[in-house]
Amino acid sequence: MTADRQLVVPIGGGTWAVPLDAAREVVAVGDPIPLPAAPAGLLGLVNLRGEVLPLFDGGLAVGGPATGVTGMAVVVLLAAGAAALAVDGVCRLTAPDPSLPVLDVEAAISAAARR
């Protein structure tokens, strides 16, 4: 994580810190294109300026109940490429706060993809 800043995001009723080196941008998202037979954690595909990204349910990604499409997402960088993670509201950059849990984006997306 970048030592002097972190991205703080509300997800699944909690507040999480996303390492800046794992977050590309925060975007508004519309309704995704659904994928037949996709797991519940994969909400569908979204088109972000010509780049097609999978949109994952933020609540399921953090082990909570499904939150569905929220209108806002963080584009996260994974070993396999970029993905969008639905978040519950406005994100902010802050100084590191050790009281916040740090979101492991690889593990969170993997968890959502299995649910």
N, CA, C and O of each residue as an XYZ file, in Angstrom:
460
protein
N       0.853     -1.171      0.000
C       0.000      0.000      0.000
C       0.899      1.234      0.000
O       1.955      1.255      0.632
N       0.455      2.255     -0.722
C       1.186      3.507     -0.696
C       1.148      4.026      0.739
O       0.073      4.145      1.327
N       2.295      4.330      1.296
C       2.421      4.593      2.725
C       1.676      5.829      3.204
O       1.210      5.852      4.343
N       1.549      6.858      2.373
C       0.984      8.102      2.881
C      -0.501      8.288      2.598
O      -1.095      9.230      3.122
N      -1.130      7.429      1.791
C      -2.558      7.571      1.459
C      -3.192      6.201      1.289
O      -2.523      5.226      0.946
N      -4.488      6.145      1.536
C      -5.271      4.948      1.265
C      -6.645      5.380      0.759
O      -7.121      6.471      1.072
N      -7.267      4.516     -0.021
C      -8.620      4.756     -0.508
C      -9.578      4.107      0.479
O      -9.514      2.898      0.704
N     -10.455      4.893      1.062
C     -11.412      4.385      2.045
C     -12.761      4.259      1.351
O     -13.262      5.216      0.761
N     -13.345      3.056      1.432
C     -14.593      2.787      0.729
C     -15.590      2.075      1.638
O     -15.215      1.202      2.420
N     -16.873      2.456      1.529
C     -17.904      1.715      2.243
C     -18.347      0.519      1.381
O     -18.766      0.683      0.235
N     -18.243     -0.668      1.954
C     -18.633     -1.889      1.241
C     -19.363     -2.806      2.214
O     -18.875     -3.081      3.310
N     -20.524     -3.271      1.808
C     -21.238     -4.277      2.598
C     -21.529     -3.864      4.024
O     -21.516     -4.704      4.924
N     -21.789     -2.594      4.249
C     -22.106     -2.121      5.592
C     -20.897     -1.806      6.449
O     -21.049     -1.351      7.583
N     -19.695     -2.040      5.929
C     -18.470     -1.729      6.660
C     -17.635     -0.723      5.904
O     -17.979     -0.322      4.793
N     -16.546     -0.320      6.507
C     -15.621      0.615      5.874
C     -14.284     -0.078      5.719
O     -13.760     -0.661      6.668
N     -13.731     -0.013      4.509
C     -12.511     -0.737      4.164
C     -11.470      0.206      3.578
O     -11.809      1.215      2.958
N     -10.208     -0.131      3.779
C      -9.103      0.591      3.156
C      -8.623     -0.237      1.969
O      -8.310     -1.419      2.115
N      -8.567      0.382      0.799
C      -8.064     -0.280     -0.401
C      -6.673      0.280     -0.691
O      -6.509      1.493     -0.814
N      -5.681     -0.584     -0.801
C      -4.342     -0.083     -1.133
C      -4.372      0.675     -2.462
O      -4.980      0.217     -3.429
N      -3.717      1.829     -2.505
C      -3.730      2.625     -3.731
C      -3.095      1.902     -4.908
O      -3.475      2.142     -6.054
N      -2.140      1.025     -4.648
C      -1.536      0.303     -5.767
C      -2.460     -0.775     -6.327
O      -2.157     -1.377     -7.356
N      -3.589     -1.023     -5.653
C      -4.564     -1.994     -6.145
C      -5.794     -1.326     -6.752
O      -6.643     -2.009     -7.324
N      -5.904     -0.002     -6.638
C      -7.078      0.721     -7.139
C      -6.670      1.617     -8.302
O      -5.738      2.413     -8.192
N      -7.381      1.477     -9.416
C      -7.082      2.319    -10.576
C      -7.898      3.591    -10.581
O      -7.378      4.672    -10.855
N      -9.200      3.460    -10.272
C     -10.079      4.628    -10.292
C     -11.410      4.276     -9.654
O     -11.734      3.105     -9.455
N     -12.174      5.310     -9.337
C     -13.537      5.168     -8.839
C     -14.453      5.670     -9.944
O     -14.234      6.753    -10.486
N     -15.486      4.885    -10.286
C     -16.338      5.225    -11.423
C     -17.812      5.034    -11.085
O     -18.175      4.252    -10.206
N     -18.640      5.766    -11.806
C     -20.078      5.525    -11.774
C     -20.368      4.401    -12.764
O     -19.817      4.380    -13.864
N     -21.223      3.480    -12.376
C     -21.581      2.370    -13.266
C     -23.095      2.264    -13.366
O     -23.824      2.504    -12.403
N     -23.540      1.901    -14.549
C     -24.957      1.650    -14.770
C     -25.250      0.175    -14.598
O     -24.465     -0.566    -14.005
N     -26.374     -0.236    -15.118
C     -26.747     -1.644    -15.035
C     -25.787     -2.475    -15.872
O     -25.536     -2.162    -17.035
N     -25.255     -3.531    -15.277
C     -24.343     -4.387    -16.038
C     -25.101     -5.291    -17.002
O     -26.300     -5.523    -16.848
N     -24.384     -5.792    -17.990
C     -24.931     -6.804    -18.890
C     -24.851     -8.132    -18.145
O     -23.754     -8.586    -17.820
N     -25.991     -8.763    -17.869
C     -25.953    -10.011    -17.100
C     -25.311    -11.144    -17.894
O     -25.363    -11.174    -19.124
N     -24.710    -12.065    -17.167
C     -24.108    -13.252    -17.769
C     -24.881    -14.474    -17.303
O     -24.918    -14.758    -16.106
N     -25.502    -15.206    -18.229
C     -26.253    -16.404    -17.826
C     -25.344    -17.381    -17.084
O     -24.189    -17.580    -17.462
N     -25.867    -17.972    -16.049
C     -25.188    -19.002    -15.260
C     -23.968    -18.472    -14.495
O     -23.170    -19.267    -13.999
N     -23.808    -17.159    -14.390
C     -22.699    -16.598    -13.607
C     -23.020    -16.748    -12.123
O     -24.191    -16.757    -11.743
N     -21.998    -16.864    -11.283
C     -22.265    -16.901     -9.841
C     -22.889    -15.583     -9.385
O     -22.734    -14.550    -10.038
N     -23.587    -15.633     -8.270
C     -24.285    -14.443     -7.769
C     -23.345    -13.278     -7.527
O     -23.755    -12.123     -7.641
N     -22.101    -13.556     -7.199
C     -21.143    -12.496     -6.921
C     -20.674    -11.737     -8.140
O     -20.113    -10.649     -8.014
N     -20.895    -12.293     -9.320
C     -20.548    -11.610    -10.571
C     -21.825    -10.988    -11.116
O     -22.683    -11.685    -11.658
N     -21.945     -9.682    -10.972
C     -23.179     -8.985    -11.343
C     -23.352     -8.852    -12.849
O     -24.470     -8.663    -13.329
N     -22.264     -8.948    -13.597
C     -22.325     -8.833    -15.047
C     -21.118     -8.067    -15.556
O     -20.104     -7.937    -14.870
N     -21.250     -7.565    -16.770
C     -20.168     -6.823    -17.413
C     -20.571     -5.365    -17.577
O     -21.723     -5.058    -17.885
N     -19.603     -4.464    -17.366
C     -19.836     -3.033    -17.580
C     -18.831     -2.528    -18.605
O     -17.706     -3.019    -18.692
N     -19.266     -1.528    -19.385
C     -18.407     -0.928    -20.394
C     -17.881      0.393    -19.826
O     -18.645      1.325    -19.574
N     -16.586      0.450    -19.633
C     -15.955      1.648    -19.099
C     -15.078      2.250    -20.188
O     -13.932      1.844    -20.380
N     -15.638      3.223    -20.894
C     -14.912      3.902    -21.982
C     -14.326      2.903    -22.985
O     -13.184      3.049    -23.421
N     -15.110      1.895    -23.344
C     -14.685      0.915    -24.329
C     -13.993     -0.304    -23.749
O     -13.745     -1.268    -24.472
N     -13.678     -0.285    -22.483
C     -13.070     -1.441    -21.812
C     -14.173     -2.208    -21.083
O     -14.879     -1.640    -20.250
N     -14.320     -3.478    -21.392
C     -15.347     -4.304    -20.765
C     -14.750     -4.943    -19.508
O     -13.734     -5.635    -19.560
N     -15.415     -4.688    -18.381
C     -14.935     -5.188    -17.088
C     -16.009     -6.000    -16.385
O     -17.191     -5.670    -16.478
N     -15.614     -7.061    -15.681
C     -16.588     -7.749    -14.827
C     -16.883     -6.880    -13.605
O     -15.981     -6.255    -13.046
N     -18.143     -6.846    -13.199
C     -18.566     -6.098    -12.014
C     -18.949     -7.102    -10.934
O     -19.839     -7.929    -11.129
N     -18.268     -7.020     -9.792
C     -18.503     -7.951     -8.696
C     -19.260     -7.274     -7.565
O     -19.118     -6.073     -7.334
N     -20.066     -8.062     -6.866
C     -20.860     -7.588     -5.734
C     -19.930     -7.314     -4.551
O     -19.243     -8.220     -4.078
N     -19.908     -6.077     -4.077
C     -19.034     -5.708     -2.972
C     -19.383     -6.407     -1.667
O     -18.492     -6.832     -0.931
N     -20.667     -6.525     -1.377
C     -21.077     -7.189     -0.137
C     -20.596     -8.623     -0.073
O     -20.050     -9.057      0.942
N     -20.799     -9.369     -1.168
C     -20.343    -10.755     -1.201
C     -18.817    -10.835     -1.169
O     -18.256    -11.786     -0.623
N     -18.154     -9.852     -1.743
C     -16.688     -9.859     -1.776
C     -16.088     -9.742     -0.380
O     -15.002    -10.263     -0.125
N     -16.786     -9.062      0.523
C     -16.255     -8.898      1.883
C     -16.906     -9.859      2.875
O     -16.757     -9.706      4.087
N     -17.627    -10.851      2.352
C     -18.201    -11.876      3.218
C     -19.539    -11.529      3.829
O     -19.989    -12.197      4.760
N     -20.181    -10.494      3.319
C     -21.479    -10.092      3.844
C     -22.601    -10.470      2.893
O     -22.396    -11.251      1.964
N     -23.788     -9.917      3.120
C     -24.904    -10.177      2.216
C     -24.721     -9.436      0.892
O     -23.977     -8.459      0.805
N     -25.403     -9.915     -0.113
C     -25.334     -9.292     -1.439
C     -25.857     -7.863     -1.363
O     -26.863     -7.591     -0.708
N     -25.158     -6.954     -2.041
C     -25.618     -5.566     -2.113
C     -26.063     -5.194     -3.516
O     -26.748     -4.188     -3.701
N     -25.679     -5.999     -4.516
C     -26.097     -5.747     -5.888
C     -25.422     -4.532     -6.501
O     -24.369     -4.083     -6.049
N     -26.059     -4.014     -7.544
C     -25.525     -2.851     -8.260
C     -25.808     -1.617     -7.424
O     -26.953     -1.372     -7.044
N     -24.785     -0.847     -7.138
C     -24.925      0.318     -6.259
C     -24.765      1.645     -6.988
O     -25.024      2.704     -6.415
N     -24.338      1.596     -8.253
C     -24.139      2.817     -9.019
C     -22.720      3.344     -8.975
O     -22.372      4.245     -9.738
N     -21.891      2.796     -8.094
C     -20.508      3.236     -7.974
C     -19.622      2.012     -7.802
O     -20.014      1.029     -7.173
N     -18.420      2.084     -8.370
C     -17.484      0.962     -8.258
C     -16.055      1.471     -8.209
O     -15.740      2.558     -8.695
N     -15.200      0.656     -7.609
C     -13.761      0.887     -7.648
C     -13.200     -0.093     -8.673
O     -13.450     -1.296     -8.592
N     -12.445      0.423     -9.629
C     -11.761     -0.451    -10.576
C     -10.477     -0.891     -9.894
O      -9.607     -0.082     -9.571
N     -10.385     -2.196     -9.684
C      -9.228     -2.754     -8.987
C      -8.347     -3.503     -9.974
O      -8.809     -4.008    -10.997
N      -7.063     -3.558     -9.638
C      -6.086     -4.214    -10.492
C      -5.744     -5.572     -9.902
O      -5.291     -5.678     -8.763
N      -5.969     -6.602    -10.698
C      -5.720     -7.977    -10.278
C      -4.632     -8.583    -11.142
O      -4.272     -8.026    -12.179
N      -4.113     -9.713    -10.720
C      -3.106    -10.403    -11.528
C      -3.664    -10.750    -12.906
O      -2.929    -10.744    -13.893
N      -4.966    -11.054    -12.977
C      -5.597    -11.446    -14.243
C      -6.089    -10.259    -15.059
O      -6.550    -10.447    -16.184
N      -6.006     -9.041    -14.526
C      -6.486     -7.851    -15.228
C      -7.356     -7.017    -14.316
O      -7.432     -7.270    -13.113
N      -8.008     -6.030    -14.883
C      -8.844     -5.117    -14.096
C     -10.243     -5.689    -13.908
O     -10.731     -6.458    -14.737
N     -10.879     -5.302    -12.806
C     -12.261     -5.667    -12.513
C     -12.885     -4.509    -11.751
O     -12.177     -3.684    -11.174
N     -14.211     -4.448    -11.749
C     -14.928     -3.419    -11.001
C     -15.574     -4.063     -9.780
O     -16.161     -5.141     -9.873
N     -15.464     -3.403     -8.651
C     -16.046     -3.874     -7.399
C     -17.065     -2.836     -6.939
O     -16.715     -1.692     -6.647
N     -18.334     -3.253     -6.880
C     -19.399     -2.340     -6.465
C     -19.176     -1.909     -5.020
O     -18.923     -2.741     -4.148
N     -19.272     -0.603     -4.771
C     -19.121     -0.056     -3.421
C     -20.401      0.681     -3.050
O     -21.190      1.061     -3.914
N     -20.590      0.875     -1.756
C     -21.856      1.411     -1.259
C     -21.983      2.925     -1.314
O     -23.076      3.455     -1.113
N     -20.902      3.625     -1.578
C     -21.012      5.072     -1.562
C     -19.722      5.756     -1.950
O     -18.859      5.187     -2.619
N     -19.622      6.994     -1.509
C     -18.504      7.849     -1.870
C     -17.217      7.344     -1.229
O     -17.190      6.972     -0.056
N     -16.165      7.341     -2.016
C     -14.838      6.934     -1.550
C     -14.036      8.193     -1.229
O     -14.339      9.278     -1.724
N     -13.026      8.035     -0.407
C     -12.162      9.184     -0.101
C     -10.730      8.707      0.104
O     -10.481      7.561      0.479
N      -9.805      9.611     -0.150
C      -8.395      9.355      0.128
C      -8.079      9.918      1.502
O      -8.456     11.046      1.824
N      -7.390      9.132      2.305
C      -7.023      9.587      3.638
C      -5.613      9.130      3.973
O      -5.009      8.320      3.269
N      -5.119      9.668      5.055
C      -3.878      9.140      5.623
C      -4.196      7.740      6.143
O      -5.349      7.462      6.475
N      -3.212      6.860      6.222
C      -3.468      5.504      6.721
C      -4.120      5.523      8.109
O      -3.730      6.283      8.995
N      -5.109      4.670      8.257
C      -5.823      4.535      9.517
C      -5.719      3.079      9.945
O      -6.381      2.226      9.354
N      -4.915      2.769     10.946
C      -4.727      1.372     11.340
C      -5.991      0.706     11.884
O      -6.031     -0.516     12.024
N      -7.027      1.497     12.192
C      -8.263      0.899     12.698
C      -9.124      0.312     11.574
O     -10.064     -0.434     11.845
N      -8.811      0.642     10.314
C      -9.598      0.138      9.190
C      -9.015     -1.166      8.666
O      -7.798     -1.299      8.537
N      -9.884     -2.134      8.363
C      -9.378     -3.352      7.741
C      -8.933     -3.057      6.309
O      -9.598     -2.312      5.590
N      -7.817     -3.638      5.903
C      -7.304     -3.465      4.544
C      -7.904     -4.555      3.665
O      -7.811     -5.742      3.979
N      -8.518     -4.141      2.566
C      -9.151     -5.084      1.655
C      -8.103     -5.737      0.756
O      -7.402     -5.051      0.013
N      -8.002     -7.041      0.826
C      -7.166     -7.812     -0.094
C      -8.009     -8.010     -1.345
O      -8.866     -8.893     -1.371
N      -7.788     -7.209     -2.382
C      -8.674     -7.218     -3.550
C      -8.663     -8.552     -4.273
O      -9.708     -8.987     -4.755
N      -7.522     -9.214     -4.366
C      -7.472    -10.531     -5.014
C      -8.389    -11.518     -4.284
O      -9.185    -12.216     -4.914
N      -8.275    -11.572     -2.966
C      -9.088    -12.496     -2.172
C     -10.568    -12.118     -2.227
O     -11.433    -12.991     -2.294
N     -10.860    -10.805     -2.198
C     -12.254    -10.346     -2.207
C     -12.935    -10.689     -3.530
O     -14.060    -11.188     -3.534
N     -12.268    -10.429     -4.646
C     -12.864    -10.754     -5.942
C     -13.012    -12.264     -6.083
O     -14.021    -12.741     -6.602
N     -12.028    -13.008     -5.632
C     -12.113    -14.470     -5.693
C     -13.298    -14.978     -4.876
O     -14.006    -15.888     -5.307
N     -13.514    -14.392     -3.696
C     -14.647    -14.788     -2.849
C     -15.974    -14.489     -3.534
O     -16.886    -15.316     -3.513
N     -16.084    -13.306     -4.142
C     -17.325    -12.939     -4.834
C     -17.577    -13.847     -6.014
O     -18.723    -14.200     -6.294
N     -16.529    -14.227     -6.706
C     -16.673    -15.084     -7.898
C     -17.141    -16.485     -7.530
O     -17.702    -17.186     -8.371
N     -16.919    -16.904     -6.287
C     -17.323    -18.242     -5.875
C     -18.719    -18.275     -5.278
O     -19.260    -19.360     -5.065
N     -19.318    -17.130     -5.002
C     -20.626    -17.123     -4.319
C     -21.773    -17.001     -5.269
O     -22.928    -16.981     -4.843
